Each structure stands twice: as C-alpha cells, then as structure tokens.
C-alpha cells in the first residue's frame, strides 16, 4: 500500500472510484483530459491488490494549488487513507504557499478532515452543487497556508 503518482493508465480506475463517491461523477475521458494538462497532477492510494482505493487530483499554478477532487472508495473508508493521500501529496509539492479546495456543506466528515489538516473556511458558494435528488447544496471554500520557506541570508 502506497501513495503513487497516477497517469493516463489510471483514468478508468479514477472514474470508477469517483462514481462511487459523487452524485455527478466525472468520466474516464474527463480524467484523461485533466491528466493531459501540464498543471494537473494526481496521486492515489494503491492497495497491495493493485486496486485504486482513493486519489487526489489537483491543479498547480505556483504559488497556489487547487484540489479538484479527492475521494476514497466506500470499502476503504475510515482507515485514514484520505488523510495519508493528502499529507503525502502535500509533502511532494514545492514552491507552494496556499492550497484551496471546496467541499459540499453537507459533507461533514470531509470538512472535519480538512480542518484537522490545518485548512480554514474562507467562504461559501451558495447553491453550488446539484445533488442526485435535484437539490442544491452550498460549497464551503477552504484554504491552507503552507509554512513560509526560510531563506538564507547572503553574507
């Protein structure tokens, strides 16, 4: 079990996991499109069976990153996988000062996870998500400030 960089070969598995997690899932083609862009990256938790348990997809425009999606398949939840994916991915990114994401206001477990990782709520987008039943749900906007990188003084 490990966090590994994902690529085109993982697009179908990413779509399958995403479909299990969201009311309006993205398709394999969507993930291929994202992964073809130079600013997008993805990391995933690969089980010993080579199954993709969960993943994060994000867009980097230095000095910021925006998390496009993070999800863990239902059968792998409550094992700390989302937290490990997040922590290990953030450790790999250099030159970033802020990380942004949005989450459905009714997704209390995700908001709790992000808060435990040091994210703060920075706003609300009204009626942003359309749920499977047609209802609209607010998006909670969150951000994380990376610790400043210390610079060496020239002598």
C-alpha positions in Angstrom: 0.0 0.0 0.0 1.4 3.3 -1.0 0.7 6.7 -2.5 1.8 6.8 -6.1 1.7 9.3 -8.9 -1.2 8.5 -11.3 -1.3 8.9 -15.0 -3.4 8.0 -18.1 -3.4 4.3 -17.3 -5.3 5.1 -14.1 -8.0 7.2 -15.7 -10.6 4.4 -15.8 -9.9 3.4 -12.2 -10.2 7.1 -11.1 -13.5 7.4 -12.9 -14.8 4.2 -11.2 -13.8 5.5 -7.7 -15.2 9.0 -8.4 -18.5 7.4 -9.5 -18.8 5.6 -6.1 -18.2 8.9 -4.3 -20.1 11.7 -6.0 -23.6 12.4 -7.3 -22.3 13.9 -10.6 -19.2 11.8 -11.3 -16.5 12.6 -13.9 -15.9 10.1 -16.7 -12.6 8.4 -17.8 -12.3 10.9 -20.6 -12.6 13.8 -18.1 -9.6 12.4 -16.1 -7.6 11.8 -19.3 -8.2 15.5 -20.2 -7.1 16.7 -16.8 -4.0 14.5 -16.7 -3.0 15.7 -20.2 -2.7 19.3 -18.9 0.7 20.3 -17.6 -0.6 21.9 -14.4 -2.7 18.9 -13.2 -1.3 16.0 -11.1 -2.8 13.1 -9.4 -1.7 10.8 -6.6 -3.5 7.7 -5.5 -3.5 5.1 -2.7 -2.8 1.7 -4.4 -3.7 -1.4 -2.4 -1.5 -4.5 -2.5 -4.0 -6.0 -4.9 -3.2 -3.0 -7.3 -6.7 -1.7 -6.7 -7.1 2.1 -6.5 -8.6 2.8 -3.1 -8.6 6.6 -3.4 -6.9 9.6 -5.1 -6.4 13.3 -5.2 -6.4 15.4 -8.4 -5.1 19.0 -8.2 -4.1 21.9 -10.3 -0.8 23.7 -9.6 -0.2 27.3 -10.6 2.7 28.4 -8.4 2.4 29.7 -5.7 -1.0 28.0 -5.3 -2.7 24.7 -5.8 -6.4 23.9 -6.0 -7.7 20.5 -5.2 -10.1 19.5 -7.9 -11.2 16.3 -6.2 -10.2 13.8 -3.5 -12.1 10.6 -2.9 -11.8 7.2 -1.3 -14.0 4.2 -2.4 -16.5 3.4 0.3 -15.0 0.0 1.1 -11.7 1.7 2.0 -13.1 4.5 4.1 -12.4 5.0 7.9 -8.8 3.8 7.5 -7.1 7.2 7.3 -6.4 6.8 3.6 -7.7 10.3 2.6 -5.5 11.9 5.2 -2.4 9.9 4.1 -3.1 10.8 0.5 -3.4 14.4 1.4 -0.3 14.6 3.7 2.0 12.6 1.4 0.9 14.6 -1.7 1.3 18.0 0.0 4.8 16.9 1.1 5.8 16.3 -2.6 4.8 19.8 -3.8 7.4 22.5 -3.7 7.1 26.3 -4.1 3.5 26.4 -3.0 2.2 29.0 -0.5 -1.6 28.2 -0.5 -3.9 25.3 -1.2 -7.6 25.8 -2.0 -10.5 23.4 -2.1 -14.2 23.4 -2.0 -16.5 20.8 -0.4 -20.2 20.3 -0.2 -21.6 21.9 3.0 -23.3 18.6 4.0 -20.0 16.6 3.8 -19.2 17.0 7.5 -16.6 14.2 7.5 -14.6 15.9 4.7 -14.8 19.3 6.4 -13.6 17.7 9.6 -10.7 16.0 7.8 -9.7 19.2 6.1 -9.9 21.2 9.3 -7.7 18.5 11.1 -5.1 19.0 8.3 -5.0 22.8 9.0 -7.5 24.1 6.4 -9.6 27.1 7.3 -13.0 28.1 6.0 -12.7 31.1 3.8 -16.2 31.4 2.3 -19.4 29.9 0.9 -20.7 29.4 -2.6 -24.5 29.3 -2.5 -26.3 26.5 -4.3 -23.1 25.3 -6.0 -23.6 21.5 -6.1 -26.5 19.7 -7.6 -27.3 16.6 -5.6 -28.7 13.4 -7.1 -32.2 14.3 -5.9 -32.0 17.7 -7.7 -31.5 19.7 -4.5 -28.8 22.3 -4.5 -26.1 22.3 -1.8 -23.7 25.1 -0.8 -20.0 24.7 -1.3 -17.7 25.5 1.6 -14.5 27.2 0.4 -11.4 26.3 2.4 -7.7 27.2 2.2 -4.4 26.0 3.7 -1.4 28.2 4.2 1.9 26.4 3.9 4.7 27.4 6.4 6.9 30.0 4.9 10.1 28.7 3.4 13.0 30.1 5.3 15.6 31.8 3.1 19.3 32.0 3.9 20.7 35.5 4.3 23.6 36.3 2.0 26.7 37.3 3.8 
